[in-house]
Amino acid sequence: GTWPQISSTLSYDWSQGNKVRPRLVLKPASSSSLCKRSLCEFYDSTAIYLETCMKRLSLVIEHDSMEDTSDIGLNMQKYFWLLGRLDYGARELYSLQRRYRGRLSRRSQELFSLLVEVESGSKKVEVDFSFDLSYPSFPVDVRLDLLSGEVDLDALRKVLVKNAKPGFGSLSRACDIVQSFVKG
């Protein structure tokens, strides 16, 4: 990935019997790493989210086993596909933190929260998105709080349910919907 905070090495071992076992090793990127001056140096909270996802991915990958070495190509393809999904999600979280002055925090081992404030004139709404490591595959929990002004939060909830379906970019879509709703 393009992450300056973490690097990974995927290797394969077929010395134990007739099964091929993948092994994923995670480590902080070294100061001499080529990605040190990455285009996207994530905030610490995004790096923590990414590291947590990578650790989980490591556990999943290490439980994979293949019949022979001919399956390594498919395994690598799956691994790089999953890395791409993680990269996309981390970039989205990073972008939302910048665009909406969002705060990403860890609520539990596998639960995270993105808190954003959207304001227009005298109206200000706080949105708390709660999601686990399966984001963006499943819906996120959304809590809306009116901090100032007048905004119909029930109508906003209905618009979010109708238009912010799970999938890549769903947090971005939801933030954009809230912003346009608050602006009126």
Residue pairs with C-beta under 8 A, 6 or more apart in sequence:
1 35
1 83
1 86
1 87
2 35
2 38
2 39
2 40
2 87
3 29
3 35
3 38
3 40
3 42
3 47
3 50
3 87
3 90
4 29
4 33
4 35
4 36
4 37
4 38
4 41
4 42
5 28
5 29
5 41
5 42
5 47
5 50
5 51
6 26
6 27
6 28
6 29
6 47
6 50
6 51
6 54
7 26
7 27
7 28
7 29
7 30
7 33
7 35
8 24
8 25
8 26
8 27
8 54
8 58
8 83
9 24
9 25
9 27
10 22
10 23
10 24
10 61
10 76
10 79
11 22
11 23
11 25
12 20
12 21
12 22
12 23
12 69
12 72
12 75
13 20
13 21
13 23
14 20
14 21
14 68
14 69
18 67
18 68
19 65
19 66
19 67
20 65
20 66
20 67
20 68
20 69
20 71
20 72
21 62
21 64
21 65
21 66
22 61
22 62
22 64
22 66
22 75
22 79
23 61
23 62
24 57
24 58
24 61
24 62
24 79
25 58
26 51
26 54
26 55
26 58
29 35
29 36
40 91
40 94
42 50
42 90
42 94
43 94
43 97
43 104
45 97
45 103
45 104
45 105
45 106
46 90
46 93
46 94
46 97
46 104
48 106
49 90
49 93
49 104
49 106
49 112
50 86
50 90
52 106
52 109
52 110
52 133
53 86
53 89
53 90
53 133
54 86
56 110
56 133
57 79
57 82
57 83
57 86
61 79
64 75
66 72
66 75
88 168
89 135
89 136
89 168
92 168
92 169
92 171
92 172
93 102
93 104
93 114
93 171
95 172
96 102
96 114
96 116
96 171
96 172
96 175
97 103
97 104
97 114
99 175
100 116
100 117
100 118
100 175
100 179
101 116
101 117
102 114
102 115
102 116
103 114
103 115
103 116
104 112
104 113
104 114
104 115
105 112
105 113
105 115
106 112
106 113
107 113
107 130
110 132
110 133
111 130
111 131
111 132
112 130
112 131
112 132
113 128
113 129
113 130
113 131
114 128
114 129
114 131
114 171
115 126
115 127
115 128
115 129
116 126
116 127
116 129
116 175
116 178
117 124
117 125
117 126
117 127
117 147
118 124
118 125
118 127
118 175
118 178
118 179
118 182
119 125
119 148
119 182
120 179
120 182
120 183
120 184
121 149
122 148
122 149
123 148
123 149
123 150
123 151
123 182
123 184
124 146
124 147
124 148
124 149
124 182
125 144
125 145
125 146
125 147
125 151
125 153
125 156
125 178
125 182
126 144
126 145
126 147
127 142
127 143
127 144
127 145
127 174
127 175
127 178
128 142
128 143
128 144
128 145
129 140
129 141
129 142
129 171
129 174
130 140
130 141
130 142
130 143
131 138
131 140
131 141
131 171
132 138
135 171
136 166
136 167
136 168
136 169
136 170
136 171
137 166
138 166
139 165
139 166
140 166
140 170
140 171
140 174
142 157
142 160
142 174
144 153
144 156
144 157
144 178
146 153
151 181
151 182
155 181
156 177
156 178
156 181
159 177
159 181
160 174
160 177
160 178
163 173
163 177
164 170
164 173
164 174
164 177
